[in-house]
Amino acid sequence: MHGLVPGEQESSYQAWRERVHPEDIHRVEQAVTAALASHTDFEAEYRVIYPNGNIHWLVGRGRGIYNAAGQPVRMLGVILDISDRKRAEEASILEERNRMAREIRY
């Protein structure tokens, strides 16, 4: 999901963080922190930058794992690539803007 070859790099928080788009990382980290603090599920859509420079949209969903004292020790979840959906949404928005611009001109 992050454009890395399986087995070449160990999965870690830092490896994930290095791939998240700089404009998205603060928002996503805040969402993770809030979910862990409130013991609620995490969900966020964000961009990642592949090693080849391509940008992909992902949705991450996760749940904290806590120790006996209630402190988070790990987060388990799933990441799905939603790039096709995001491109379709962007195309639809652009099409609607163009339609409105044409109507305004006439």
Jmol script that loads the backbone (N, CA, C; Angstrom):
load data "model"
ATOM      1  N   MET A   1       0.799  -1.207   0.000  1.00  0.00           N
ATOM      2  CA  MET A   1       0.000   0.000   0.000  1.00  0.00           C
ATOM      3  C   MET A   1       0.840   1.268   0.000  1.00  0.00           C
ATOM      4  N   HIS A   2       2.068   1.177   0.345  1.00  0.00           N
ATOM      5  CA  HIS A   2       2.904   2.370   0.403  1.00  0.00           C
ATOM      6  C   HIS A   2       3.959   2.390  -0.695  1.00  0.00           C
ATOM      7  N   GLY A   3       3.812   1.518  -1.672  1.00  0.00           N
ATOM      8  CA  GLY A   3       4.746   1.489  -2.787  1.00  0.00           C
ATOM      9  C   GLY A   3       6.066   0.822  -2.465  1.00  0.00           C
ATOM     10  N   LEU A   4       6.096   0.063  -1.397  1.00  0.00           N
ATOM     11  CA  LEU A   4       7.322  -0.614  -0.986  1.00  0.00           C
ATOM     12  C   LEU A   4       7.253  -2.085  -1.361  1.00  0.00           C
ATOM     13  N   VAL A   5       8.408  -2.676  -1.565  1.00  0.00           N
ATOM     14  CA  VAL A   5       8.465  -4.097  -1.889  1.00  0.00           C
ATOM     15  C   VAL A   5       8.368  -4.896  -0.589  1.00  0.00           C
ATOM     16  N   PRO A   6       7.400  -5.837  -0.515  1.00  0.00           N
ATOM     17  CA  PRO A   6       7.250  -6.632   0.711  1.00  0.00           C
ATOM     18  C   PRO A   6       8.561  -7.315   1.101  1.00  0.00           C
ATOM     19  N   GLY A   7       8.872  -7.248   2.384  1.00  0.00           N
ATOM     20  CA  GLY A   7      10.063  -7.898   2.905  1.00  0.00           C
ATOM     21  C   GLY A   7      11.331  -7.065   2.829  1.00  0.00           C
ATOM     22  N   GLU A   8      11.323  -5.964   2.079  1.00  0.00           N
ATOM     23  CA  GLU A   8      12.523  -5.136   1.967  1.00  0.00           C
ATOM     24  C   GLU A   8      12.637  -4.134   3.104  1.00  0.00           C
ATOM     25  N   GLN A   9      11.525  -3.774   3.712  1.00  0.00           N
ATOM     26  CA  GLN A   9      11.547  -2.823   4.810  1.00  0.00           C
ATOM     27  C   GLN A   9      10.591  -3.304   5.879  1.00  0.00           C
ATOM     28  N   GLU A  10      11.040  -3.236   7.129  1.00  0.00           N
ATOM     29  CA  GLU A  10      10.194  -3.654   8.240  1.00  0.00           C
ATOM     30  C   GLU A  10       9.038  -2.678   8.415  1.00  0.00           C
ATOM     31  N   SER A  11       7.871  -3.216   8.679  1.00  0.00           N
ATOM     32  CA  SER A  11       6.694  -2.395   8.922  1.00  0.00           C
ATOM     33  C   SER A  11       6.846  -1.704  10.267  1.00  0.00           C
ATOM     34  N   SER A  12       6.707  -0.388  10.266  1.00  0.00           N
ATOM     35  CA  SER A  12       6.831   0.363  11.506  1.00  0.00           C
ATOM     36  C   SER A  12       6.065   1.671  11.382  1.00  0.00           C
ATOM     37  N   TYR A  13       5.855   2.310  12.526  1.00  0.00           N
ATOM     38  CA  TYR A  13       5.187   3.608  12.521  1.00  0.00           C
ATOM     39  C   TYR A  13       5.997   4.603  11.703  1.00  0.00           C
ATOM     40  N   GLN A  14       7.311   4.600  11.880  1.00  0.00           N
ATOM     41  CA  GLN A  14       8.165   5.556  11.170  1.00  0.00           C
ATOM     42  C   GLN A  14       8.120   5.318   9.658  1.00  0.00           C
ATOM     43  N   ALA A  15       8.107   4.077   9.224  1.00  0.00           N
ATOM     44  CA  ALA A  15       8.029   3.771   7.785  1.00  0.00           C
ATOM     45  C   ALA A  15       6.704   4.284   7.220  1.00  0.00           C
ATOM     46  N   TRP A  16       5.613   4.111   7.971  1.00  0.00           N
ATOM     47  CA  TRP A  16       4.312   4.630   7.535  1.00  0.00           C
ATOM     48  C   TRP A  16       4.351   6.148   7.477  1.00  0.00           C
ATOM     49  N   ARG A  17       4.853   6.775   8.529  1.00  0.00           N
ATOM     50  CA  ARG A  17       4.878   8.234   8.636  1.00  0.00           C
ATOM     51  C   ARG A  17       5.669   8.869   7.495  1.00  0.00           C
ATOM     52  N   GLU A  18       6.758   8.247   7.107  1.00  0.00           N
ATOM     53  CA  GLU A  18       7.600   8.783   6.030  1.00  0.00           C
ATOM     54  C   GLU A  18       6.888   8.809   4.685  1.00  0.00           C
ATOM     55  N   ARG A  19       5.857   7.996   4.523  1.00  0.00           N
ATOM     56  CA  ARG A  19       5.118   7.930   3.256  1.00  0.00           C
ATOM     57  C   ARG A  19       3.905   8.852   3.217  1.00  0.00           C
ATOM     58  N   VAL A  20       3.372   9.234   4.375  1.00  0.00           N
ATOM     59  CA  VAL A  20       2.184  10.088   4.397  1.00  0.00           C
ATOM     60  C   VAL A  20       2.544  11.474   3.865  1.00  0.00           C
ATOM     61  N   HIS A  21       1.664  12.011   3.031  1.00  0.00           N
ATOM     62  CA  HIS A  21       1.871  13.329   2.433  1.00  0.00           C
ATOM     63  C   HIS A  21       2.078  14.370   3.535  1.00  0.00           C
ATOM     64  N   PRO A  22       3.058  15.278   3.365  1.00  0.00           N
ATOM     65  CA  PRO A  22       3.329  16.281   4.401  1.00  0.00           C
ATOM     66  C   PRO A  22       2.115  17.146   4.768  1.00  0.00           C
ATOM     67  N   GLU A  23       1.220  17.393   3.823  1.00  0.00           N
ATOM     68  CA  GLU A  23       0.033  18.203   4.112  1.00  0.00           C
ATOM     69  C   GLU A  23      -1.013  17.435   4.916  1.00  0.00           C
ATOM     70  N   ASP A  24      -0.882  16.116   4.998  1.00  0.00           N
ATOM     71  CA  ASP A  24      -1.873  15.280   5.683  1.00  0.00           C
ATOM     72  C   ASP A  24      -1.399  14.740   7.026  1.00  0.00           C
ATOM     73  N   ILE A  25      -0.091  14.681   7.250  1.00  0.00           N
ATOM     74  CA  ILE A  25       0.435  13.948   8.402  1.00  0.00           C
ATOM     75  C   ILE A  25      -0.067  14.500   9.735  1.00  0.00           C
ATOM     76  N   HIS A  26      -0.104  15.805   9.898  1.00  0.00           N
ATOM     77  CA  HIS A  26      -0.533  16.377  11.179  1.00  0.00           C
ATOM     78  C   HIS A  26      -1.977  15.983  11.492  1.00  0.00           C
ATOM     79  N   ARG A  27      -2.850  16.119  10.510  1.00  0.00           N
ATOM     80  CA  ARG A  27      -4.272  15.785  10.697  1.00  0.00           C
ATOM     81  C   ARG A  27      -4.449  14.308  11.033  1.00  0.00           C
ATOM     82  N   VAL A  28      -3.726  13.448  10.343  1.00  0.00           N
ATOM     83  CA  VAL A  28      -3.871  12.006  10.563  1.00  0.00           C
ATOM     84  C   VAL A  28      -3.302  11.611  11.923  1.00  0.00           C
ATOM     85  N   GLU A  29      -2.156  12.163  12.278  1.00  0.00           N
ATOM     86  CA  GLU A  29      -1.588  11.850  13.593  1.00  0.00           C
ATOM     87  C   GLU A  29      -2.497  12.340  14.724  1.00  0.00           C
ATOM     88  N   GLN A  30      -3.133  13.496  14.545  1.00  0.00           N
ATOM     89  CA  GLN A  30      -4.084  13.978  15.547  1.00  0.00           C
ATOM     90  C   GLN A  30      -5.266  13.016  15.676  1.00  0.00           C
ATOM     91  N   ALA A  31      -5.750  12.507  14.550  1.00  0.00           N
ATOM     92  CA  ALA A  31      -6.878  11.572  14.580  1.00  0.00           C
ATOM     93  C   ALA A  31      -6.485  10.273  15.286  1.00  0.00           C
ATOM     94  N   VAL A  32      -5.280   9.779  15.023  1.00  0.00           N
ATOM     95  CA  VAL A  32      -4.797   8.558  15.687  1.00  0.00           C
ATOM     96  C   VAL A  32      -4.681   8.803  17.188  1.00  0.00           C
ATOM     97  N   THR A  33      -4.066   9.919  17.563  1.00  0.00           N
ATOM     98  CA  THR A  33      -3.881  10.249  18.979  1.00  0.00           C
ATOM     99  C   THR A  33      -5.221  10.363  19.695  1.00  0.00           C
ATOM    100  N   ALA A  34      -6.180  11.042  19.066  1.00  0.00           N
ATOM    101  CA  ALA A  34      -7.504  11.204  19.675  1.00  0.00           C
ATOM    102  C   ALA A  34      -8.200   9.857  19.836  1.00  0.00           C
ATOM    103  N   ALA A  35      -8.106   9.000  18.822  1.00  0.00           N
ATOM    104  CA  ALA A  35      -8.753   7.679  18.898  1.00  0.00           C
ATOM    105  C   ALA A  35      -8.138   6.836  20.011  1.00  0.00           C
ATOM    106  N   LEU A  36      -6.809   6.861  20.116  1.00  0.00           N
ATOM    107  CA  LEU A  36      -6.158   6.083  21.167  1.00  0.00           C
ATOM    108  C   LEU A  36      -6.495   6.627  22.549  1.00  0.00           C
ATOM    109  N   ALA A  37      -6.548   7.947  22.689  1.00  0.00           N
ATOM    110  CA  ALA A  37      -6.842   8.551  23.992  1.00  0.00           C
ATOM    111  C   ALA A  37      -8.274   8.271  24.440  1.00  0.00           C
ATOM    112  N   SER A  38      -9.189   8.227  23.479  1.00  0.00           N
ATOM    113  CA  SER A  38     -10.600   8.020  23.822  1.00  0.00           C
ATOM    114  C   SER A  38     -11.048   6.563  23.680  1.00  0.00           C
ATOM    115  N   HIS A  39     -10.113   5.682  23.318  1.00  0.00           N
ATOM    116  CA  HIS A  39     -10.407   4.257  23.135  1.00  0.00           C
ATOM    117  C   HIS A  39     -11.513   4.059  22.099  1.00  0.00           C
ATOM    118  N   THR A  40     -11.461   4.843  21.033  1.00  0.00           N
ATOM    119  CA  THR A  40     -12.424   4.714  19.947  1.00  0.00           C
ATOM    120  C   THR A  40     -11.699   4.278  18.681  1.00  0.00           C
ATOM    121  N   ASP A  41     -12.456   3.849  17.695  1.00  0.00           N
ATOM    122  CA  ASP A  41     -11.871   3.437  16.426  1.00  0.00           C
ATOM    123  C   ASP A  41     -11.353   4.646  15.664  1.00  0.00           C
ATOM    124  N   PHE A  42     -10.325   4.413  14.874  1.00  0.00           N
ATOM    125  CA  PHE A  42      -9.701   5.438  14.046  1.00  0.00           C
ATOM    126  C   PHE A  42     -10.110   5.233  12.597  1.00  0.00           C
ATOM    127  N   GLU A  43     -10.379   6.340  11.899  1.00  0.00           N
ATOM    128  CA  GLU A  43     -10.593   6.276  10.458  1.00  0.00           C
ATOM    129  C   GLU A  43     -10.180   7.612   9.861  1.00  0.00           C
ATOM    130  N   ALA A  44      -9.399   7.562   8.788  1.00  0.00           N
ATOM    131  CA  ALA A  44      -8.991   8.788   8.108  1.00  0.00           C
ATOM    132  C   ALA A  44      -8.626   8.484   6.663  1.00  0.00           C
ATOM    133  N   GLU A  45      -8.914   9.446   5.792  1.00  0.00           N
ATOM    134  CA  GLU A  45      -8.472   9.386   4.406  1.00  0.00           C
ATOM    135  C   GLU A  45      -7.264  10.302   4.285  1.00  0.00           C
ATOM    136  N   TYR A  46      -6.239   9.835   3.587  1.00  0.00           N
ATOM    137  CA  TYR A  46      -5.022  10.621   3.452  1.00  0.00           C
ATOM    138  C   TYR A  46      -4.236  10.163   2.238  1.00  0.00           C
ATOM    139  N   ARG A  47      -3.288  11.000   1.848  1.00  0.00           N
ATOM    140  CA  ARG A  47      -2.439  10.687   0.703  1.00  0.00           C
ATOM    141  C   ARG A  47      -1.100  10.130   1.168  1.00  0.00           C
ATOM    142  N   VAL A  48      -0.545   9.250   0.355  1.00  0.00           N
ATOM    143  CA  VAL A  48       0.810   8.766   0.571  1.00  0.00           C
ATOM    144  C   VAL A  48       1.606   8.994  -0.709  1.00  0.00           C
ATOM    145  N   ILE A  49       2.900   9.159  -0.536  1.00  0.00           N
ATOM    146  CA  ILE A  49       3.790   9.355  -1.674  1.00  0.00           C
ATOM    147  C   ILE A  49       4.633   8.097  -1.825  1.00  0.00           C
ATOM    148  N   TYR A  50       4.486   7.441  -2.964  1.00  0.00           N
ATOM    149  CA  TYR A  50       5.267   6.246  -3.245  1.00  0.00           C
ATOM    150  C   TYR A  50       6.714   6.633  -3.531  1.00  0.00           C
ATOM    151  N   PRO A  51       7.651   5.697  -3.386  1.00  0.00           N
ATOM    152  CA  PRO A  51       9.054   5.995  -3.678  1.00  0.00           C
ATOM    153  C   PRO A  51       9.272   6.549  -5.098  1.00  0.00           C
ATOM    154  N   ASN A  52       8.406   6.167  -6.043  1.00  0.00           N
ATOM    155  CA  ASN A  52       8.555   6.666  -7.416  1.00  0.00           C
ATOM    156  C   ASN A  52       7.916   8.048  -7.608  1.00  0.00           C
ATOM    157  N   GLY A  53       7.351   8.630  -6.528  1.00  0.00           N
ATOM    158  CA  GLY A  53       6.761   9.957  -6.589  1.00  0.00           C
ATOM    159  C   GLY A  53       5.265   9.985  -6.824  1.00  0.00           C
ATOM    160  N   ASN A  54       4.671   8.856  -7.188  1.00  0.00           N
ATOM    161  CA  ASN A  54       3.218   8.810  -7.393  1.00  0.00           C
ATOM    162  C   ASN A  54       2.488   9.017  -6.071  1.00  0.00           C
ATOM    163  N   ILE A  55       1.361   9.721  -6.151  1.00  0.00           N
ATOM    164  CA  ILE A  55       0.544   9.963  -4.966  1.00  0.00           C
ATOM    165  C   ILE A  55      -0.690   9.078  -5.037  1.00  0.00           C
ATOM    166  N   HIS A  56      -0.951   8.389  -3.943  1.00  0.00           N
ATOM    167  CA  HIS A  56      -2.122   7.532  -3.825  1.00  0.00           C
ATOM    168  C   HIS A  56      -2.937   7.977  -2.622  1.00  0.00           C
ATOM    169  N   TRP A  57      -4.258   7.816  -2.731  1.00  0.00           N
ATOM    170  CA  TRP A  57      -5.168   8.083  -1.620  1.00  0.00           C
ATOM    171  C   TRP A  57      -5.460   6.777  -0.896  1.00  0.00           C
ATOM    172  N   LEU A  58      -5.400   6.823   0.428  1.00  0.00           N
ATOM    173  CA  LEU A  58      -5.700   5.655   1.246  1.00  0.00           C
ATOM    174  C   LEU A  58      -6.745   6.017   2.292  1.00  0.00           C
ATOM    175  N   VAL A  59      -7.449   5.008   2.753  1.00  0.00           N
ATOM    176  CA  VAL A  59      -8.276   5.162   3.941  1.00  0.00           C
ATOM    177  C   VAL A  59      -7.726   4.163   4.954  1.00  0.00           C
ATOM    178  N   GLY A  60      -7.455   4.674   6.142  1.00  0.00           N
ATOM    179  CA  GLY A  60      -6.966   3.829   7.220  1.00  0.00           C
ATOM    180  C   GLY A  60      -8.038   3.692   8.281  1.00  0.00           C
ATOM    181  N   ARG A  61      -8.218   2.474   8.743  1.00  0.00           N
ATOM    182  CA  ARG A  61      -9.167   2.200   9.829  1.00  0.00           C
ATOM    183  C   ARG A  61      -8.445   1.339  10.853  1.00  0.00           C
ATOM    184  N   GLY A  62      -8.558   1.706  12.109  1.00  0.00           N
ATOM    185  CA  GLY A  62      -7.826   0.950  13.110  1.00  0.00           C
ATOM    186  C   GLY A  62      -8.463   1.008  14.481  1.00  0.00           C
ATOM    187  N   ARG A  63      -7.939   0.171  15.346  1.00  0.00           N
ATOM    188  CA  ARG A  63      -8.413   0.063  16.737  1.00  0.00           C
ATOM    189  C   ARG A  63      -7.187  -0.153  17.617  1.00  0.00           C
ATOM    190  N   GLY A  64      -7.161   0.582  18.721  1.00  0.00           N
ATOM    191  CA  GLY A  64      -6.043   0.456  19.644  1.00  0.00           C
ATOM    192  C   GLY A  64      -6.088  -0.826  20.447  1.00  0.00           C
ATOM    193  N   ILE A  65      -4.907  -1.300  20.790  1.00  0.00           N
ATOM    194  CA  ILE A  65      -4.740  -2.431  21.705  1.00  0.00           C
ATOM    195  C   ILE A  65      -4.095  -1.830  22.952  1.00  0.00           C
ATOM    196  N   TYR A  66      -4.665  -2.125  24.124  1.00  0.00           N
ATOM    197  CA  TYR A  66      -4.244  -1.463  25.359  1.00  0.00           C
ATOM    198  C   TYR A  66      -3.749  -2.484  26.373  1.00  0.00           C
ATOM    199  N   ASN A  67      -2.828  -2.037  27.230  1.00  0.00           N
ATOM    200  CA  ASN A  67      -2.345  -2.908  28.301  1.00  0.00           C
ATOM    201  C   ASN A  67      -3.315  -2.863  29.477  1.00  0.00           C
ATOM    202  N   ALA A  68      -2.998  -3.565  30.544  1.00  0.00           N
ATOM    203  CA  ALA A  68      -3.893  -3.650  31.709  1.00  0.00           C
ATOM    204  C   ALA A  68      -4.144  -2.280  32.345  1.00  0.00           C
ATOM    205  N   ALA A  69      -3.203  -1.366  32.190  1.00  0.00           N
ATOM    206  CA  ALA A  69      -3.356  -0.017  32.747  1.00  0.00           C
ATOM    207  C   ALA A  69      -4.142   0.902  31.825  1.00  0.00           C
ATOM    208  N   GLY A  70      -4.561   0.370  30.674  1.00  0.00           N
ATOM    209  CA  GLY A  70      -5.334   1.176  29.737  1.00  0.00           C
ATOM    210  C   GLY A  70      -4.498   2.020  28.796  1.00  0.00           C
ATOM    211  N   GLN A  71      -3.197   1.800  28.795  1.00  0.00           N
ATOM    212  CA  GLN A  71      -2.299   2.546  27.910  1.00  0.00           C
ATOM    213  C   GLN A  71      -2.216   1.852  26.547  1.00  0.00           C
ATOM    214  N   PRO A  72      -2.222   2.636  25.447  1.00  0.00           N
ATOM    215  CA  PRO A  72      -2.129   2.007  24.128  1.00  0.00           C
ATOM    216  C   PRO A  72      -0.745   1.400  23.917  1.00  0.00           C
ATOM    217  N   VAL A  73      -0.731   0.182  23.384  1.00  0.00           N
ATOM    218  CA  VAL A  73       0.538  -0.489  23.100  1.00  0.00           C
ATOM    219  C   VAL A  73       0.695  -0.795  21.615  1.00  0.00           C
ATOM    220  N   ARG A  74      -0.435  -0.728  20.890  1.00  0.00           N
ATOM    221  CA  ARG A  74      -0.388  -1.072  19.471  1.00  0.00           C
ATOM    222  C   ARG A  74      -1.707  -0.657  18.823  1.00  0.00           C
ATOM    223  N   MET A  75      -1.665  -0.509  17.509  1.00  0.00           N
ATOM    224  CA  MET A  75      -2.903  -0.262  16.774  1.00  0.00           C
ATOM    225  C   MET A  75      -2.981  -1.289  15.657  1.00  0.00           C
ATOM    226  N   LEU A  76      -4.111  -1.952  15.577  1.00  0.00           N
ATOM    227  CA  LEU A  76      -4.359  -2.912  14.507  1.00  0.00           C
ATOM    228  C   LEU A  76      -5.405  -2.332  13.580  1.00  0.00           C
ATOM    229  N   GLY A  77      -5.247  -2.598  12.295  1.00  0.00           N
ATOM    230  CA  GLY A  77      -6.236  -2.070  11.375  1.00  0.00           C
ATOM    231  C   GLY A  77      -5.987  -2.496   9.952  1.00  0.00           C
ATOM    232  N   VAL A  78      -6.587  -1.736   9.073  1.00  0.00           N
ATOM    233  CA  VAL A  78      -6.512  -2.029   7.651  1.00  0.00           C
ATOM    234  C   VAL A  78      -6.337  -0.716   6.904  1.00  0.00           C
ATOM    235  N   ILE A  79      -5.641  -0.793   5.787  1.00  0.00           N
ATOM    236  CA  ILE A  79      -5.460   0.355   4.903  1.00  0.00           C
ATOM    237  C   ILE A  79      -5.936  -0.069   3.524  1.00  0.00           C
ATOM    238  N   LEU A  80      -6.811   0.747   2.927  1.00  0.00           N
ATOM    239  CA  LEU A  80      -7.340   0.459   1.597  1.00  0.00           C
ATOM    240  C   LEU A  80      -6.975   1.584   0.647  1.00  0.00           C
ATOM    241  N   ASP A  81      -6.608   1.232  -0.585  1.00  0.00           N
ATOM    242  CA  ASP A  81      -6.312   2.232  -1.611  1.00  0.00           C
ATOM    243  C   ASP A  81      -7.636   2.710  -2.206  1.00  0.00           C
ATOM    244  N   ILE A  82      -7.895   4.013  -2.095  1.00  0.00           N
ATOM    245  CA  ILE A  82      -9.136   4.600  -2.618  1.00  0.00           C
ATOM    246  C   ILE A  82      -8.824   5.615  -3.728  1.00  0.00           C
ATOM    247  N   SER A  83      -7.677   5.476  -4.361  1.00  0.00           N
ATOM    248  CA  SER A  83      -7.243   6.429  -5.385  1.00  0.00           C
ATOM    249  C   SER A  83      -8.246   6.532  -6.529  1.00  0.00           C
ATOM    250  N   ASP A  84      -8.766   5.413  -7.004  1.00  0.00           N
ATOM    251  CA  ASP A  84      -9.727   5.447  -8.114  1.00  0.00           C
ATOM    252  C   ASP A  84     -10.971   6.235  -7.729  1.00  0.00           C
ATOM    253  N   ARG A  85     -11.460   6.021  -6.528  1.00  0.00           N
ATOM    254  CA  ARG A  85     -12.642   6.752  -6.064  1.00  0.00           C
ATOM    255  C   ARG A  85     -12.363   8.248  -5.975  1.00  0.00           C
ATOM    256  N   LYS A  86     -11.204   8.620  -5.452  1.00  0.00           N
ATOM    257  CA  LYS A  86     -10.844  10.026  -5.319  1.00  0.00           C
ATOM    258  C   LYS A  86     -10.710  10.687  -6.696  1.00  0.00           C
ATOM    259  N   ARG A  87     -10.107   9.990  -7.646  1.00  0.00           N
ATOM    260  CA  ARG A  87      -9.986  10.549  -9.004  1.00  0.00           C
ATOM    261  C   ARG A  87     -11.369  10.750  -9.622  1.00  0.00           C
ATOM    262  N   ALA A  88     -12.268   9.805  -9.402  1.00  0.00           N
ATOM    263  CA  ALA A  88     -13.632   9.935  -9.925  1.00  0.00           C
ATOM    264  C   ALA A  88     -14.349  11.114  -9.268  1.00  0.00           C
ATOM    265  N   GLU A  89     -14.167  11.297  -7.961  1.00  0.00           N
ATOM    266  CA  GLU A  89     -14.773  12.432  -7.270  1.00  0.00           C
ATOM    267  C   GLU A  89     -14.241  13.747  -7.815  1.00  0.00           C
ATOM    268  N   GLU A  90     -12.931  13.826  -8.016  1.00  0.00           N
ATOM    269  CA  GLU A  90     -12.319  15.049  -8.542  1.00  0.00           C
ATOM    270  C   GLU A  90     -12.820  15.341  -9.950  1.00  0.00           C
ATOM    271  N   ALA A  91     -12.940  14.305 -10.777  1.00  0.00           N
ATOM    272  CA  ALA A  91     -13.444  14.489 -12.145  1.00  0.00           C
ATOM    273  C   ALA A  91     -14.888  14.973 -12.123  1.00  0.00           C
ATOM    274  N   SER A  92     -15.689  14.448 -11.224  1.00  0.00           N
ATOM    275  CA  SER A  92     -17.078  14.851 -11.110  1.00  0.00           C
ATOM    276  C   SER A  92     -17.192  16.313 -10.680  1.00  0.00           C
ATOM    277  N   ILE A  93     -16.366  16.724  -9.731  1.00  0.00           N
ATOM    278  CA  ILE A  93     -16.366  18.114  -9.275  1.00  0.00           C
ATOM    279  C   ILE A  93     -15.946  19.043 -10.403  1.00  0.00           C
ATOM    280  N   LEU A  94     -14.916  18.683 -11.138  1.00  0.00           N
ATOM    281  CA  LEU A  94     -14.451  19.492 -12.261  1.00  0.00           C
ATOM    282  C   LEU A  94     -15.530  19.593 -13.335  1.00  0.00           C
ATOM    283  N   GLU A  95     -16.183  18.489 -13.617  1.00  0.00           N
ATOM    284  CA  GLU A  95     -17.258  18.484 -14.609  1.00  0.00           C
ATOM    285  C   GLU A  95     -18.399  19.410 -14.180  1.00  0.00           C
ATOM    286  N   GLU A  96     -18.766  19.371 -12.912  1.00  0.00           N
ATOM    287  CA  GLU A  96     -19.833  20.229 -12.393  1.00  0.00           C
ATOM    288  C   GLU A  96     -19.434  21.703 -12.472  1.00  0.00           C
ATOM    289  N   ARG A  97     -18.191  22.019 -12.132  1.00  0.00           N
ATOM    290  CA  ARG A  97     -17.724  23.408 -12.228  1.00  0.00           C
ATOM    291  C   ARG A  97     -17.757  23.896 -13.665  1.00  0.00           C
ATOM    292  N   ASN A  98     -17.320  23.062 -14.591  1.00  0.00           N
ATOM    293  CA  ASN A  98     -17.351  23.434 -16.011  1.00  0.00           C
ATOM    294  C   ASN A  98     -18.787  23.653 -16.492  1.00  0.00           C
ATOM    295  N   ARG A  99     -19.702  22.801 -16.055  1.00  0.00           N
ATOM    296  CA  ARG A  99     -21.104  22.943 -16.433  1.00  0.00           C
ATOM    297  C   ARG A  99     -21.660  24.266 -15.920  1.00  0.00           C
ATOM    298  N   MET A 100     -21.367  24.586 -14.664  1.00  0.00           N
ATOM    299  CA  MET A 100     -21.846  25.829 -14.083  1.00  0.00           C
ATOM    300  C   MET A 100     -21.241  27.044 -14.795  1.00  0.00           C
ATOM    301  N   ALA A 101     -19.971  26.953 -15.162  1.00  0.00           N
ATOM    302  CA  ALA A 101     -19.337  28.063 -15.879  1.00  0.00           C
ATOM    303  C   ALA A 101     -19.980  28.273 -17.232  1.00  0.00           C
ATOM    304  N   ARG A 102     -20.322  27.192 -17.920  1.00  0.00           N
ATOM    305  CA  ARG A 102     -20.995  27.305 -19.218  1.00  0.00           C
ATOM    306  C   ARG A 102     -22.368  27.941 -19.063  1.00  0.00           C
ATOM    307  N   GLU A 103     -23.096  27.564 -18.017  1.00  0.00           N
ATOM    308  CA  GLU A 103     -24.433  28.132 -17.775  1.00  0.00           C
ATOM    309  C   GLU A 103     -24.341  29.626 -17.455  1.00  0.00           C
ATOM    310  N   ILE A 104     -23.344  30.015 -16.730  1.00  0.00           N
ATOM    311  CA  ILE A 104     -23.191  31.431 -16.379  1.00  0.00           C
ATOM    312  C   ILE A 104     -22.887  32.263 -17.620  1.00  0.00           C
ATOM    313  N   ARG A 105     -22.112  31.719 -18.536  1.00  0.00           N
ATOM    314  CA  ARG A 105     -21.753  32.448 -19.752  1.00  0.00           C
ATOM    315  C   ARG A 105     -22.954  32.655 -20.676  1.00  0.00           C
ATOM    316  N   TYR A 106     -23.947  31.803 -20.611  1.00  0.00           N
ATOM    317  CA  TYR A 106     -25.081  31.889 -21.557  1.00  0.00           C
ATOM    318  C   TYR A 106     -26.275  32.451 -20.915  1.00  0.00           C
TER     319      TYR A 106
END
end "model"
wireframe off; spacefill off
backbone 0.3
color backbone group
